[in-house]
Amino acid sequence: MDYKTLRKQVIKKYFGNMNDRQFEAVTKVDGPLLVLAGAGSGKTTVLVNRILNLVKFGASPDCETKPYDADFDISIGERYLNGEVDDLPQGAFSINAPKPWEILAITFTNKAAGELKSRIANRLGEEDSGVWAGTFHSVCGKFLRSRDHAERLGYTPRFTIYDTDDQRRLMKSIMKEHNIDDKLVPHRTVLSAISSAKDKLISPEEFAVENSFDYRQKVIAKLYSLYQKALKKADAMDFDDMIVNTVRLLEKNEDVLEYYQNKFKYVMVDEYQDTNHAQYVLVSLLAGGHNNICVVGDDDQSIYRFRGATIENILNFEEEYKNAVTVRLEQNYRSTSNILNAANQVIANNRGRKGKTLWTDRGDGDKITVHTATDEREEARFVADSILDNVNAGEKYSEQAILYRMNAQSNAIENVLARSGIPYKVIGGTRFYDRKETKDVVSYLHLINNNKDDIRLRRIINEPKRSIGETTVSKAAEIGNQLGISL
């Protein structure tokens, strides 16, 4: 068997658990690739195996090149196909394979990033060291704390990252200092407008020009400018700044842009339908060197427009990258046919979508029941009765789950469950890093790292109680402002 045919068969067997469309997405490595991944179609599996394929084999199975060493015994491939060996030695049948650190995979949540890294490590072992896999914010944080990158933007590498609570404290402080009534322009509204502007890469100066004819917007523009100056003074960034500043770093420093474009030969982005304009620009800049960009997403699952997501990013991908290949993952491994058919009927009414039809080989399954209740108490009663009927039919309480849209809806359901003697557990609550005591401890650590961080100092200046009043703090802050130093 010739080398090319043998290599092709080896790769096919290595990814033998993939269906045809998944295999295509995994092994299509050169140029732009759009993977439209329906719900439950195994997109994480595709991402993991695509990285595995790049590191293990490199070029496409159809590659015409034959750059193997004269001493390489290609019979290892035949023994692998015959089941005589379980795995292939590193480098066997590898053509132009990138190093792990030349691959960047961006996800939307820490959980997704953790799962991706864990599964890559399980498959590649020590070979995975160096694959850049993380959220937009963690990747940008890594950029900004590297070399002299933060200094080029006027920050130190020890800059603090402000969360939502820190942002509110800072904005309230600014509004109080400038006598701007929270009832006139609520601080939450101001922060939302600032975040939206940053999503679109609109600076405070540009925001002021665009909103010069509306009094309320002019106030927000003023606060935007003051807010950014206060962040800079505290050597701090909010989460939006991390992406905006990374874009600024790349756009204004050609040497930095060239370095990262050369470094990352392959760029992959998960949940691409939820990216905003700033994230889109960032990805375009990073992938601009080799043009090997793979985006995975589902235009039918875009729900974050209110948070700045731009569905057009995924809808226009093929126009942005003229030679892009599109692969649709339509086989669903999670649901039964009745669920998928109902979902397909509903989603078919969406406007502005690429179009795909999910299917499964898991059988029809139970039919979907819809019950219309007159109020929340009757709805809760129906839920409780359904659970009792299921348990009487031999099911366990632990096999029942109730999903509700918002926490306020749990009250009526909990009351009826308690009255019916149904044991239950509410999943959720305040997250660990959102707890007051956790935020206080983290504030101490931030202050040790960055003593310009007045917002964190104000948070813990009386934790534990030290009888330092607000008047004293304000006077000290005023003296600090006059001297040009931090509180």
Secondary structure as UniProt FT lines:
FT   HELIX           3..14
FT   TURN            15..17
FT   HELIX           20..27
FT   STRAND          33..37
FT   TURN            39..40
FT   HELIX           43..56
FT   TURN            61..62
FT   TURN            70..71
FT   HELIX           75..81
FT   TURN            82..83
FT   TURN            90..93
FT   HELIX           100..102
FT   STRAND          103..107
FT   HELIX           110..124
FT   HELIX           125..128
FT   TURN            129..130
FT   STRAND          132..135
FT   HELIX           136..144
FT   TURN            147..148
FT   HELIX           149..152
FT   TURN            153..154
FT   TURN            157..158
FT   STRAND          160..162
FT   HELIX           164..177
FT   TURN            178..179
FT   TURN            182..184
FT   HELIX           187..199
FT   TURN            200..201
FT   HELIX           204..210
FT   TURN            211..213
FT   HELIX           215..233
FT   TURN            234..235
FT   STRAND          236..238
FT   HELIX           239..252
FT   HELIX           254..263
FT   STRAND          266..269
FT   HELIX           272..274
FT   HELIX           277..287
FT   TURN            288..290
FT   STRAND          293..297
FT   HELIX           299..301
FT   HELIX           305..307
FT   HELIX           312..315
FT   HELIX           317..320
FT   TURN            322..323
FT   STRAND          325..329
FT   HELIX           337..347
FT   TURN            348..349
FT   HELIX           376..392
FT   TURN            393..394
FT   HELIX           397..399
FT   HELIX           407..409
FT   HELIX           410..419
FT   TURN            420..421
FT   HELIX           432..434
FT   HELIX           436..449
FT   TURN            451..452
FT   HELIX           454..460
FT   TURN            461..462
FT   HELIX           470..483
//
